[in-house]
Amino acid sequence: MIHPDTELRFISPEVGFGVFATKPIPRGTVVWVLCRLDKVMSVAEVDALPPAYQPIIERYAYVDSHGDYVLCWDIGRNVNHSCDPTLMGVGHDFEMAVRDIQPGEEITCEYGGLNLSGRLKCYCGSPQCRGSVSGDDVLHHWQAWDARVADSLKYAPQVVQPILGYARNPNQFWAWVHGTEQLPSNREYHAGGTSIADDVSSRPWALRGRLAGGE
């Protein structure tokens, strides 16, 4: 579920659609949660889908650390990648603002933590643009990503959290915030080796993810 102070906008024929803030969203705000309306499917369930569903899975789903496909039910599935994202993942069930997001600013996340099975060309245009994105990027950038999440997490108790109650396990987020449980590293959510990435790429429609910075 995406934060209510967001909307879908068309960007360009090259990029497609993106999600934009309609009001200020302060740092530390949870902007997306995996909620009970989001569809989580095993590889077997995805394989059993009729062919008409293939383009939807290819474009909008991502693969979590368990090898399951996750398809957001709302415009959260339209959030684009940036190498300097406004959001970073806190575990695989939460995306949090890692800086203040201004009205009209695009909501972006880091596709490098979404277990992509291929390398995608990046069109984000940020000064930090890596030129391409892959599921292995987390192995090179996890320390910087972890530090950015930890530094922003301390702001979470100070801001309104309108969607946290819709999370499948909101108590988990607060346990990380208050330090009663250790915050997991982004590296822990990497599929790794021949398990998920190779299994996904062997599917009838290999998950390649959306064009980075695209619809």
MDTraj code that builds the backbone (N, CA, C; nanometers):
import mdtraj as md
import numpy as np

residues = "MET ILE HIS PRO ASP THR GLU LEU ARG PHE ILE SER PRO GLU VAL GLY PHE GLY VAL PHE ALA THR LYS PRO ILE PRO ARG GLY THR VAL VAL TRP VAL LEU CYS ARG LEU ASP LYS VAL MET SER VAL ALA GLU VAL ASP ALA LEU PRO PRO ALA TYR GLN PRO ILE ILE GLU ARG TYR ALA TYR VAL ASP SER HIS GLY ASP TYR VAL LEU CYS TRP ASP ILE GLY ARG ASN VAL ASN HIS SER CYS ASP PRO THR LEU MET GLY VAL GLY HIS ASP PHE GLU MET ALA VAL ARG ASP ILE GLN PRO GLY GLU GLU ILE THR CYS GLU TYR GLY GLY LEU ASN LEU SER GLY ARG LEU LYS CYS TYR CYS GLY SER PRO GLN CYS ARG GLY SER VAL SER GLY ASP ASP VAL LEU HIS HIS TRP GLN ALA TRP ASP ALA ARG VAL ALA ASP SER LEU LYS TYR ALA PRO GLN VAL VAL GLN PRO ILE LEU GLY TYR ALA ARG ASN PRO ASN GLN PHE TRP ALA TRP VAL HIS GLY THR GLU GLN LEU PRO SER ASN ARG GLU TYR HIS ALA GLY GLY THR SER ILE ALA ASP ASP VAL SER SER ARG PRO TRP ALA LEU ARG GLY ARG LEU ALA GLY GLY GLU".split()
xyz = np.array([
    [0.0848, -0.1193, 0.0000],
    [0.0000, 0.0000, 0.0000],
    [0.0882, 0.1240, 0.0000],
    [0.0534, 0.2176, -0.0869],
    [0.1308, 0.3403, -0.1000],
    [0.0711, 0.4505, -0.0126],
    [0.1525, 0.5429, 0.0285],
    [0.1111, 0.6571, 0.1105],
    [-0.0014, 0.7340, 0.0409],
    [-0.1018, 0.7831, 0.1164],
    [-0.2150, 0.8521, 0.0532],
    [-0.1793, 0.9847, -0.0128],
    [-0.0698, 1.0472, 0.0279],
    [-0.0323, 1.1766, -0.0304],
    [0.0554, 1.1575, -0.1535],
    [0.0091, 1.0705, -0.2420],
    [0.0797, 1.0421, -0.3667],
    [-0.0212, 1.0301, -0.4793],
    [0.0274, 1.0454, -0.6012],
    [-0.0587, 1.0282, -0.7181],
    [0.0239, 0.9794, -0.8363],
    [-0.0462, 0.9180, -0.9317],
    [0.0168, 0.8680, -1.0530],
    [0.0181, 0.9774, -1.1585],
    [0.1335, 0.9970, -1.2219],
    [0.1452, 1.0968, -1.3286],
    [0.2193, 1.0367, -1.4474],
    [0.1799, 1.0810, -1.5661],
    [0.2534, 1.0434, -1.6863],
    [0.3759, 1.1328, -1.6973],
    [0.4914, 1.0728, -1.7220],
    [0.6162, 1.1485, -1.7289],
    [0.6555, 1.1771, -1.8731],
    [0.6681, 1.0729, -1.9535],
    [0.7073, 1.0886, -2.0936],
    [0.6883, 0.9551, -2.1639],
    [0.6866, 0.9549, -2.2982],
    [0.6765, 0.8269, -2.3696],
    [0.7926, 0.7329, -2.3372],
    [0.9107, 0.7886, -2.3116],
    [1.0271, 0.7057, -2.2827],
    [1.0198, 0.6454, -2.1427],
    [0.9762, 0.7261, -2.0475],
    [0.9741, 0.6824, -1.9081],
    [0.8425, 0.6161, -1.8717],
    [0.7324, 0.6681, -1.9222],
    [0.6017, 0.6160, -1.8843],
    [0.5465, 0.6901, -1.7643],
    [0.4896, 0.6152, -1.6703],
    [0.4264, 0.6741, -1.5525],
    [0.5194, 0.6693, -1.4312],
    [0.4895, 0.7532, -1.3344],
    [0.5609, 0.7532, -1.2080],
    [0.4688, 0.7988, -1.0966],
    [0.5139, 0.7829, -0.9739],
    [0.4365, 0.8214, -0.8555],
    [0.4995, 0.9469, -0.7960],
    [0.4150, 1.0454, -0.7641],
    [0.4630, 1.1752, -0.7161],
    [0.3938, 1.2124, -0.5857],
    [0.4664, 1.2852, -0.5017],
    [0.4099, 1.3350, -0.3762],
    [0.3160, 1.4515, -0.4040],
    [0.2018, 1.4536, -0.3366],
    [0.1071, 1.5648, -0.3485],
    [0.1163, 1.6603, -0.2303],
    [0.1806, 1.6164, -0.1220],
    [0.2024, 1.6978, -0.0028],
    [0.3423, 1.6659, 0.0500],
    [0.3943, 1.7479, 0.1393],
    [0.5253, 1.7143, 0.1970],
    [0.5203, 1.5802, 0.2700],
    [0.6205, 1.4987, 0.2476],
    [0.6348, 1.3708, 0.3173],
    [0.7700, 1.3737, 0.3884],
    [0.7697, 1.3861, 0.5206],
    [0.8970, 1.4033, 0.5916],
    [0.9799, 1.2757, 0.5999],
    [1.1064, 1.2972, 0.6161],
    [1.2009, 1.1871, 0.6350],
    [1.1573, 1.0989, 0.7515],
    [1.1701, 0.9688, 0.7346],
    [1.1288, 0.8745, 0.8376],
    [0.9882, 0.8222, 0.8200],
    [0.9141, 0.8782, 0.7240],
    [0.7778, 0.8324, 0.6978],
    [0.7807, 0.7030, 0.6177],
    [0.7016, 0.6065, 0.6597],
    [0.6846, 0.4852, 0.5801],
    [0.5915, 0.5193, 0.4640],
    [0.6408, 0.5056, 0.3426],
    [0.5666, 0.5485, 0.2240],
    [0.5039, 0.4300, 0.1518],
    [0.5554, 0.3115, 0.1761],
    [0.4950, 0.1899, 0.1193],
    [0.5093, 0.0770, 0.2188],
    [0.4031, -0.0041, 0.2299],
    [0.4090, -0.1263, 0.3100],
    [0.3525, -0.2417, 0.2284],
    [0.4037, -0.3595, 0.2549],
    [0.3422, -0.4803, 0.2012],
    [0.2172, -0.5060, 0.2836],
    [0.1009, -0.4902, 0.2221],
    [-0.0250, -0.5055, 0.2957],
    [-0.0967, -0.6323, 0.2499],
    [-0.2098, -0.6599, 0.3117],
    [-0.2808, -0.7845, 0.2841],
    [-0.3528, -0.7845, 0.1498],
    [-0.3607, -0.6696, 0.0848],
    [-0.4182, -0.6650, -0.0490],
    [-0.3134, -0.6913, -0.1574],
    [-0.1860, -0.6764, -0.1238],
    [-0.0804, -0.7075, -0.2196],
    [-0.0747, -0.8584, -0.2410],
    [-0.0504, -0.8977, -0.3630],
    [-0.0501, -1.0396, -0.3997],
    [0.0908, -1.0958, -0.3901],
    [0.1073, -1.1990, -0.3083],
    [0.2345, -1.2691, -0.2962],
    [0.2155, -1.4095, -0.3527],
    [0.2946, -1.4438, -0.4553],
    [0.2751, -1.5698, -0.5269],
    [0.4043, -1.6499, -0.5326],
    [0.3915, -1.7794, -0.5128],
    [0.5065, -1.8675, -0.5290],
    [0.5377, -1.8832, -0.6774],
    [0.6544, -1.9387, -0.7063],
    [0.6909, -1.9644, -0.8457],
    [0.5887, -2.0563, -0.9106],
    [0.5422, -2.1573, -0.8365],
    [0.4428, -2.2500, -0.8911],
    [0.3128, -2.1770, -0.9254],
    [0.2720, -2.0841, -0.8403],
    [0.1495, -2.0085, -0.8675],
    [0.1652, -1.9191, -0.9896],
    [0.2821, -1.8599, -1.0045],
    [0.3071, -1.7760, -1.1216],
    [0.3088, -1.8605, -1.2482],
    [0.3715, -1.9774, -1.2410],
    [0.3764, -2.0668, -1.3568],
    [0.2372, -2.1105, -1.4005],
    [0.1443, -2.1191, -1.3041],
    [0.0095, -2.1667, -1.3348],
    [-0.0806, -2.0585, -1.3934],
    [-0.0346, -1.9338, -1.3950],
    [-0.1170, -1.8258, -1.4487],
    [-0.1313, -1.8385, -1.5999],
    [-0.2475, -1.7994, -1.6548],
    [-0.2639, -1.7981, -1.8001],
    [-0.1638, -1.7035, -1.8653],
    [-0.1296, -1.7276, -1.9909],
    [-0.0299, -1.6442, -2.0598],
    [-0.0630, -1.4956, -2.0611],
    [-0.1906, -1.4609, -2.0559],
    [-0.2291, -1.3194, -2.0599],
    [-0.1724, -1.2410, -1.9421],
    [-0.1399, -1.3108, -1.8327],
    [-0.0866, -1.2428, -1.7147],
    [0.0637, -1.2190, -1.7235],
    [0.1299, -1.2813, -1.8195],
    [0.2751, -1.2734, -1.8270],
    [0.3284, -1.1304, -1.8339],
    [0.2742, -1.0450, -1.9213],
    [0.3275, -0.9081, -1.9277],
    [0.3115, -0.8305, -1.7970],
    [0.2056, -0.8597, -1.7228],
    [0.1826, -0.7904, -1.5958],
    [0.2894, -0.8307, -1.4941],
    [0.3150, -0.9606, -1.4859],
    [0.4171, -1.0094, -1.3939],
    [0.5540, -0.9545, -1.4321],
    [0.5849, -0.9587, -1.5614],
    [0.7151, -0.9115, -1.6078],
    [0.7389, -0.7652, -1.5729],
    [0.6359, -0.6849, -1.5887],
    [0.6537, -0.5404, -1.5736],
    [0.6415, -0.4935, -1.4292],
    [0.5496, -0.5518, -1.3538],
    [0.5142, -0.4914, -1.2259],
    [0.5516, -0.5712, -1.1016],
    [0.5834, -0.6992, -1.1136],
    [0.6152, -0.7780, -0.9945],
    [0.7643, -0.7701, -0.9627],
    [0.7970, -0.7976, -0.8378],
    [0.9370, -0.8157, -0.7998],
    [0.9491, -0.9456, -0.7211],
    [1.0701, -0.9902, -0.6987],
    [1.0958, -1.1155, -0.6283],
    [1.1560, -1.0849, -0.4922],
    [1.0962, -1.1419, -0.3873],
    [1.1491, -1.1171, -0.2532],
    [1.2574, -1.2196, -0.2194],
    [1.3071, -1.2120, -0.0976],
    [1.4192, -1.2973, -0.0582],
    [1.3797, -1.4436, -0.0439],
    [1.2491, -1.4722, -0.0415],
    [1.2012, -1.6101, -0.0342],
    [1.1799, -1.6703, -0.1726],
    [1.1984, -1.5900, -0.2768],
    [1.1739, -1.6382, -0.4115],
    [1.0310, -1.6216, -0.4565],
    [0.9490, -1.5556, -0.3765],
    [0.8096, -1.5309, -0.4131],
    [0.7978, -1.4034, -0.4953],
    [0.6994, -1.4027, -0.5837],
    [0.6685, -1.2837, -0.6617],
    [0.5719, -1.1961, -0.5827],
    [0.5957, -1.0666, -0.5817],
    [0.5088, -0.9716, -0.5122],
    [0.4537, -0.8730, -0.6140],
    [0.3209, -0.8625, -0.6188],
    [0.2540, -0.7708, -0.7106],
    [0.1696, -0.6742, -0.6292],
    [0.2063, -0.5474, -0.6300],
    [0.1321, -0.4460, -0.5548],
    [-0.0042, -0.4220, -0.6187],
    [-0.1042, -0.4018, -0.5367],
    [-0.2401, -0.3859, -0.5879],
    [-0.2694, -0.2424, -0.6297],
    [-0.1915, -0.1454, -0.5805],
    [-0.2215, -0.0046, -0.6081],
    [-0.1070, 0.0576, -0.6888],
    [-0.0983, 0.1898, -0.6903],
    [0.0035, 0.2557, -0.7729],
    [0.1445, 0.2382, -0.7174],
    [0.1575, 0.1703, -0.6057],
    [0.2903, 0.1357, -0.5573],
    [0.3698, 0.0581, -0.6610],
    [0.3017, -0.0132, -0.7486],
    [0.3708, -0.0902, -0.8523],
    [0.4304, -0.0005, -0.9607],
    [0.3940, 0.1278, -0.9599],
    [0.4456, 0.2227, -1.0585],
    [0.5636, 0.3046, -1.0076],
    [0.6106, 0.2763, -0.8867],
    [0.7246, 0.3507, -0.8334],
    [0.8492, 0.3151, -0.9139],
    [0.9158, 0.4158, -0.9647],
    [1.0334, 0.3969, -1.0488],
    [1.1620, 0.3891, -0.9672],
    [1.2657, 0.3403, -1.0326],
    [1.3989, 0.3337, -0.9722],
    [1.4708, 0.4678, -0.9819],
    [1.5544, 0.4945, -0.8829],
    [1.6549, 0.5998, -0.8920],
    [1.7788, 0.5529, -0.8179],
    [1.8951, 0.5886, -0.8697],
    [2.0197, 0.5582, -0.7992],
    [2.0403, 0.6514, -0.6799],
    [1.9558, 0.7529, -0.6678],
    [1.9504, 0.8412, -0.5508],
    [1.8049, 0.8485, -0.5071],
    [1.7510, 0.7375, -0.4549],
    [1.6067, 0.7272, -0.4320],
    [1.5582, 0.8095, -0.3135],
    [1.4304, 0.8425, -0.3174],
    [1.3675, 0.9090, -0.2033],
    [1.3302, 0.8076, -0.0954],
    [1.3166, 0.6811, -0.1335],
    [1.2816, 0.5740, -0.0406],
    [1.3919, 0.4693, -0.0383],
    [1.4049, 0.4032, 0.0767],
    [1.4901, 0.2853, 0.0874],
    [1.4130, 0.1790, 0.1636],
    [1.4415, 0.0538, 0.1319],
    [1.3717, -0.0549, 0.1965],
    [1.4174, -0.0768, 0.3396],
    [1.3195, -0.0978, 0.4266],
    [1.3451, -0.1404, 0.5645],
    [1.2910, -0.2827, 0.5712],
    [1.3785, -0.3801, 0.5603],
    [1.3315, -0.5149, 0.5329],
    [1.2702, -0.5175, 0.3934],
    [1.1899, -0.6190, 0.3652],
    [1.1236, -0.6268, 0.2353],
    [0.9773, -0.5856, 0.2439],
    [0.9315, -0.5449, 0.3621],
    [0.7895, -0.5128, 0.3789],
    [0.7627, -0.3644, 0.3947],
    [0.8679, -0.2829, 0.3994],
    [0.8507, -0.1394, 0.4220],
    [0.9459, -0.0610, 0.3318],
    [0.8970, 0.0526, 0.2819],
    [0.9828, 0.1493, 0.2127],
    [0.9660, 0.2826, 0.2852],
    [1.0764, 0.3412, 0.3275],
    [1.0741, 0.4602, 0.4121],
    [1.1423, 0.5772, 0.3421],
    [1.0891, 0.6974, 0.3647],
    [1.1517, 0.8179, 0.3101],
    [1.2859, 0.8403, 0.3784],
    [1.3916, 0.8504, 0.2989],
    [1.5254, 0.8711, 0.3553],
    [1.5694, 1.0165, 0.3408],
    [1.4787, 1.0996, 0.2975],
    [1.4971, 1.2446, 0.3010],
    [1.3589, 1.3067, 0.2930],
    [1.3483, 1.4347, 0.3227],
    [1.2204, 1.5034, 0.3081],
    [1.1819, 1.5059, 0.1606],
    [1.0574, 1.4676, 0.1326],
    [1.0074, 1.4648, -0.0047],
    [0.9121, 1.5821, -0.0225],
    [0.9355, 1.6624, -0.1235],
    [0.8571, 1.7831, -0.1463],
    [0.7371, 1.7553, -0.2366],
    [0.6304, 1.8353, -0.2257],
    [0.5172, 1.8202, -0.3178],
    [0.5645, 1.8314, -0.4625],
    [0.5182, 1.7415, -0.5453],
    [0.5589, 1.7406, -0.6848],
    [0.6842, 1.6607, -0.7128],
    [0.7527, 1.6138, -0.6083],
    [0.8740, 1.5344, -0.6278],
    [0.8366, 1.3888, -0.6532],
    [0.9116, 1.3236, -0.7411],
    [0.8818, 1.1842, -0.7719],
    [0.9256, 1.0930, -0.6576],
    [0.8402, 0.9955, -0.6277],
    [0.8708, 0.8912, -0.5310],
    [0.9505, 0.7831, -0.6038],
    [1.0699, 0.7540, -0.5555],
    [1.1545, 0.6538, -0.6204],
    [1.2117, 0.5581, -0.5170],
    [1.2502, 0.4397, -0.5643],
    [1.3098, 0.3411, -0.4753],
    [1.4335, 0.2820, -0.5422],
    [1.4963, 0.1897, -0.4739],
    [1.6209, 0.1284, -0.5216],
    [1.5914, -0.0117, -0.5747],
    [1.5909, -0.0266, -0.7074],
    [1.5645, -0.1569, -0.7673],
    [1.6775, -0.2567, -0.7414],
    [1.7939, -0.2072, -0.7039],
    [1.9070, -0.2962, -0.6798],
    [1.8856, -0.3926, -0.5646],
    [1.7818, -0.3688, -0.4841],
    [1.7499, -0.4593, -0.3747],
    [1.6304, -0.5474, -0.4017],
    [1.5859, -0.5543, -0.5288],
    [1.4629, -0.6270, -0.5618],
    [1.4880, -0.7569, -0.6373],
    [1.6084, -0.8099, -0.6290],
    [1.6390, -0.9398, -0.6887],
    [1.6047, -0.9482, -0.8369],
    [1.6428, -0.8466, -0.9111],
    [1.6265, -0.8514, -1.0561],
    [1.7110, -0.9653, -1.1119],
    [1.6604, -1.0320, -1.2151],
    [1.7343, -1.1446, -1.2724],
    [1.8225, -1.1030, -1.3890],
    [1.8165, -0.9771, -1.4295],
    [1.9012, -0.9276, -1.5373],
    [1.9521, -0.7893, -1.5033],
    [2.0364, -0.7358, -1.5884],
    [2.0849, -0.5986, -1.5700],
    [2.0035, -0.5062, -1.6578],
    [1.9484, -0.3999, -1.5967],
    [1.8627, -0.3049, -1.6658],
    [1.9351, -0.1727, -1.6862],
    [1.9148, -0.1129, -1.7996],
    [1.9692, 0.0202, -1.8247],
    [1.8937, 0.1200, -1.7383],
    [1.9666, 0.2120, -1.6779],
    [1.9051, 0.3096, -1.5881],
    [1.8892, 0.4442, -1.6575],
    [1.7705, 0.5026, -1.6399],
    [1.7392, 0.6329, -1.6979],
    [1.7075, 0.7359, -1.5893],
    [1.7538, 0.7119, -1.4650],
    [1.7100, 0.7987, -1.3555],
    [1.7627, 0.9412, -1.3690],
    [1.8795, 0.9586, -1.4282],
    [1.9316, 1.0923, -1.4516],
    [1.9901, 1.1616, -1.3308],
    [2.0009, 1.0924, -1.2176],
    [2.0578, 1.1560, -1.0987],
    [2.2100, 1.1641, -1.1123],
    [2.2743, 1.2578, -1.0405],
    [2.4212, 1.2653, -1.0454],
    [2.4887, 1.1360, -0.9999],
    [2.4183, 1.0564, -0.9199],
    [2.4728, 0.9299, -0.8704],
    [2.4381, 0.8112, -0.9598],
    [2.3812, 0.8365, -1.0776],
    [2.3348, 0.7278, -1.1646],
    [2.4475, 0.6295, -1.1945],
    [2.4175, 0.5013, -1.1762],
    [2.5152, 0.3955, -1.2004],
    [2.5155, 0.3490, -1.3459],
    [2.4192, 0.3952, -1.4237],
    [2.4120, 0.3584, -1.5642],
    [2.3314, 0.2338, -1.5910],
    [2.3278, 0.1440, -1.4943],
    [2.2483, 0.0224, -1.5051],
    [2.2193, -0.0285, -1.3644],
    [2.1240, -0.1198, -1.3549],
    [2.0810, -0.1721, -1.2251],
    [2.0702, -0.3237, -1.2344],
    [2.1165, -0.3936, -1.1324],
    [2.0985, -0.5388, -1.1265],
    [2.0754, -0.5808, -0.9822],
    [2.0308, -0.7050, -0.9659],
    [2.0067, -0.7572, -0.8327],
    [2.1324, -0.7763, -0.7509],
    [2.2483, -0.7728, -0.8158],
    [2.3751, -0.7869, -0.7438],
    [2.4296, -0.6538, -0.6927],
    [2.3650, -0.5438, -0.7285],
    [2.4138, -0.4129, -0.6833],
    [2.4192, -0.4037, -0.5312],
    [2.3276, -0.4743, -0.4658],
    [2.3243, -0.4689, -0.3198],
    [2.4550, -0.5205, -0.2598],
    [2.5225, -0.6120, -0.3286],
    [2.6484, -0.6662, -0.2774],
    [2.7593, -0.5622, -0.2756],
    [2.7443, -0.4596, -0.3574],
    [2.8452, -0.3541, -0.3660],
    [2.8079, -0.2285, -0.2864],
    [2.6791, -0.2116, -0.2602],
    [2.6330, -0.0858, -0.2010],
    [2.5616, -0.1037, -0.0671],
    [2.5555, -0.2261, -0.0140],
    [2.4733, -0.2506, 0.1032],
    [2.5141, -0.1673, 0.2240],
    [2.6414, -0.1421, 0.2412],
    [2.6844, -0.0662, 0.3590],
    [2.6317, 0.0771, 0.3548],
    [2.6401, 0.1398, 0.2383],
    [2.5877, 0.2759, 0.2247],
    [2.4366, 0.2770, 0.2392],
    [2.3707, 0.1760, 0.1820],
    [2.2250, 0.1693, 0.1925],
    [2.1821, 0.1465, 0.3370],
    [2.2500, 0.0549, 0.4059],
    [2.2169, 0.0280, 0.5461],
    [2.2338, 0.1529, 0.6317],
    [2.3417, 0.2272, 0.6079],
    [2.3671, 0.3485, 0.6859],
    [2.2587, 0.4524, 0.6612],
    [2.2144, 0.4618, 0.5373],
    [2.1113, 0.5599, 0.5041],
    [1.9790, 0.5249, 0.5712],
    [1.9466, 0.3952, 0.5739],
    [1.8243, 0.3512, 0.6407],
    [1.8332, 0.3764, 0.7908],
    [1.9424, 0.3350, 0.8524],
    [1.9579, 0.3506, 0.9973],
    [1.9526, 0.4969, 1.0386],
    [2.0118, 0.5840, 0.9582],
    [2.0135, 0.7265, 0.9906],
    [1.8747, 0.7881, 0.9805],
    [1.7923, 0.7361, 0.8904],
    [1.6576, 0.7916, 0.8714],
    [1.5561, 0.7295, 0.9657],
    [1.5852, 0.6072, 1.0134],
    [1.4898, 0.5359, 1.0976],
    [1.4622, 0.6104, 1.2277],
    [1.5588, 0.6867, 1.2763],
    [1.5415, 0.7571, 1.4034],
    [1.4359, 0.8667, 1.3947],
    [1.3996, 0.9064, 1.2722],
    [1.2963, 1.0086, 1.2551],
    [1.1552, 0.9492, 1.2564],
    [1.1451, 0.8175, 1.2456],
    [1.0142, 0.7531, 1.2323],
    [0.9178, 0.7837, 1.3472],
    [0.9630, 0.7863, 1.4747],
    [0.8680, 0.8146, 1.5826],
    [0.8205, 0.9597, 1.5853],
    [0.8874, 1.0478, 1.5116],
    [0.8561, 1.1903, 1.5175],
    [0.7565, 1.2349, 1.4108],
    [0.7204, 1.1445, 1.3205],
    [0.6340, 1.1826, 1.2086],
    [0.5082, 1.0967, 1.2078],
    [0.4061, 1.1465, 1.1397],
    [0.2805, 1.0719, 1.1258],
    [0.3042, 0.9531, 1.0331],
    [0.2482, 0.8385, 1.0700],
    [0.2647, 0.7156, 0.9918],
    [0.1267, 0.6639, 0.9493],
    [0.0677, 0.7218, 0.8441],
    [-0.0711, 0.6887, 0.8109],
    [-0.0942, 0.5490, 0.7562],
    [0.0082, 0.4823, 0.7041],
    [-0.0174, 0.3506, 0.6449],
    [0.0458, 0.2360, 0.7225],
    [0.1176, 0.2658, 0.8276],
    [0.1881, 0.1600, 0.8993],
    [0.0921, 0.0554, 0.9551],
    [-0.0273, 0.0982, 0.9933],
    [-0.1261, 0.0051, 1.0465],
    [-0.1756, -0.0967, 0.9459],
    [-0.1514, -0.0712, 0.8179],
    [-0.1926, -0.1650, 0.7136],
    [-0.0855, -0.2699, 0.6841],
    [0.0314, -0.2544, 0.7424],
    [0.1397, -0.3498, 0.7176],
    [0.1030, -0.4867, 0.7726],
    [0.1602, -0.5879, 0.7147],
    [0.1327, -0.7237, 0.7611],
    [0.1893, -0.7475, 0.9005],
    [0.2958, -0.6757, 0.9344],
    [0.3541, -0.6881, 1.0679],
    [0.4108, -0.5538, 1.1119],
    [0.3237, -0.4590, 1.1496],
    [0.3733, -0.3263, 1.1892],
    [0.4621, -0.3299, 1.3122],
    [0.4398, -0.4269, 1.4006],
    [0.5223, -0.4350, 1.5217],
    [0.6687, -0.4614, 1.4886],
    [0.6911, -0.5289, 1.3761],
    [0.8286, -0.5553, 1.3358],
    [0.9032, -0.4254, 1.3072],
    [0.8358, -0.3336, 1.2401],
    [0.8978, -0.2047, 1.2093],
    [0.9358, -0.1313, 1.3369],
    [0.8435, -0.1274, 1.4331],
    [0.8711, -0.0549, 1.5571],
    [0.9795, -0.1231, 1.6394],
    [0.9896, -0.2546, 1.6295],
    [1.0980, -0.3247, 1.6994],
    [1.2337, -0.2808, 1.6454],
    [1.2409, -0.2591, 1.5152],
    [1.3657, -0.2093, 1.4561],
    [1.3911, -0.0646, 1.4971],
    [1.2849, 0.0153, 1.4989],
    [1.2991, 0.1565, 1.5358],
    [1.3523, 0.1700, 1.6780],
    [1.2945, 0.0930, 1.7697],
    [1.3295, 0.1068, 1.9116],
    [1.4490, 0.0206, 1.9518],
    [1.5022, -0.0553, 1.8585],
    [1.6221, -0.1324, 1.8858],
    [1.6012, -0.2590, 1.9650],
    [1.4764, -0.3030, 1.9806],
    [1.4518, -0.4289, 2.0508],
    [1.4831, -0.5490, 1.9622],
    [1.4906, -0.5257, 1.8318],
    [1.5377, -0.6272, 1.7375],
    [1.6373, -0.5612, 1.6432],
    [1.7354, -0.6384, 1.6018],
    [1.8385, -0.5840, 1.5143],
    [1.7827, -0.5579, 1.3750],
    [1.8114, -0.4408, 1.3231],
    [1.7688, -0.4046, 1.1885],
    [1.8427, -0.4909, 1.0871],
    [1.7702, -0.5615, 0.9996],
    [1.8388, -0.6470, 0.9022],
    [1.9119, -0.5650, 0.7970],
    [2.0206, -0.6192, 0.7479],
    [2.0956, -0.5544, 0.6412],
    [2.0273, -0.5773, 0.5071],
    [2.0400, -0.4806, 0.4179],
    [1.9907, -0.4998, 0.2821],
    [2.0532, -0.6228, 0.2180],
    [2.1744, -0.6543, 0.2565],
    [2.2449, -0.7692, 0.1990],
    [2.1723, -0.9001, 0.2277],
    [2.1002, -0.9065, 0.3406],
    [2.0307, -1.0290, 0.3777],
    [1.9160, -1.0622, 0.2830],
    [1.8722, -0.9644, 0.2052],
    [1.7588, -0.9869, 0.1162],
    [1.8028, -1.0177, -0.0263],
    [1.9342, -1.0356, -0.0438],
    [1.9851, -1.0736, -0.1760],
    [1.9581, -1.2211, -0.2004],
    [1.9054, -1.2527, -0.3209],
    [1.8733, -1.3912, -0.3527],
    [1.9980, -1.4775, -0.3523],
    [2.1019, -1.4308, -0.4205],
    [2.2304, -1.4974, -0.4156],
    [2.2412, -1.6240, -0.4984],
    [2.3613, -1.6501, -0.5423],
    [2.3977, -1.7761, -0.6051],
    [2.3033, -1.8232, -0.7135],
    [2.2675, -1.9510, -0.7051],
    [2.1839, -2.0126, -0.8080],
    [2.0425, -2.0362, -0.7589],
    [2.0087, -1.9838, -0.6410],
    [1.8776, -2.0148, -0.5849],
    [1.7667, -1.9397, -0.6553],
    [1.7422, -1.8163, -0.6137],
    [1.6274, -1.7441, -0.6657],
    [1.6523, -1.6898, -0.8046],
    [1.7641, -1.6222, -0.8240],
    [1.7862, -1.5549, -0.9513],
    [1.7843, -1.6520, -1.0680],
    [1.8523, -1.7666, -1.0546],
    [1.8543, -1.8623, -1.1636],
    [1.7190, -1.9285, -1.1808],
    [1.6501, -1.9549, -1.0695],
    [1.5185, -2.0163, -1.0783],
    [1.4217, -1.9242, -1.1498],
    [1.4275, -1.7948, -1.1146],
    [1.3381, -1.6984, -1.1775],
    [1.3672, -1.6863, -1.3260],
    [1.4966, -1.6814, -1.3635],
    [1.5316, -1.6616, -1.5037],
    [1.4955, -1.7815, -1.5891],
    [1.4678, -1.8963, -1.5262],
    [1.4298, -2.0145, -1.6021],
    [1.2789, -2.0273, -1.6175],
    [1.2046, -1.9327, -1.5609],
    [1.0586, -1.9377, -1.5706],
    [1.0146, -1.9158, -1.7148],
    [0.8908, -1.9560, -1.7490],
    [0.8400, -1.9316, -1.8845],
    [0.8474, -1.7851, -1.9230],
    [0.8275, -1.6948, -1.8267],
    [0.8509, -1.5529, -1.8536],
    [0.9441, -1.5023, -1.7448],
    [1.0710, -1.4947, -1.7749],
    [1.1695, -1.4549, -1.6744],
    [1.1432, -1.3128, -1.6291],
    [1.1456, -1.2939, -1.4990],
    [1.1238, -1.1602, -1.4443],
    [1.2443, -1.0729, -1.4748],
    [1.2254, -0.9715, -1.5531],
    [1.3330, -0.8784, -1.5850],
    [1.3129, -0.7447, -1.5166],
    [1.1963, -0.7239, -1.4599],
    [1.1706, -0.5961, -1.3947],
    [1.1377, -0.4880, -1.4943],
    [1.0836, -0.3777, -1.4452],
    [1.0557, -0.2638, -1.5322],
    [1.1850, -0.1950, -1.5698],
    [1.1846, -0.1287, -1.6840],
    [1.3007, -0.0488, -1.7198],
    [1.3302, 0.0469, -1.6053],
    [1.4515, 0.0479, -1.5602],
    [1.4865, 0.1336, -1.4476],
    [1.4630, 0.2789, -1.4842],
    [1.3788, 0.3415, -1.4045],
    [1.3416, 0.4785, -1.4348],
    [1.2268, 0.4846, -1.5328],
    [1.1668, 0.3696, -1.5611],
    [1.0551, 0.3658, -1.6555],
    [0.9276, 0.3254, -1.5882],
    [0.8216, 0.3099, -1.6665],
    [0.6892, 0.2824, -1.6116],
    [0.6886, 0.1548, -1.5294],
])
top = md.Topology()
chain = top.add_chain()
for i, resn in enumerate(residues, 1):
    res = top.add_residue(resn, chain, resSeq=i)
    for name in ("N", "CA", "C"):
        top.add_atom(name, md.element.get_by_symbol(name[0]), res)
traj = md.Trajectory(xyz[None], top)
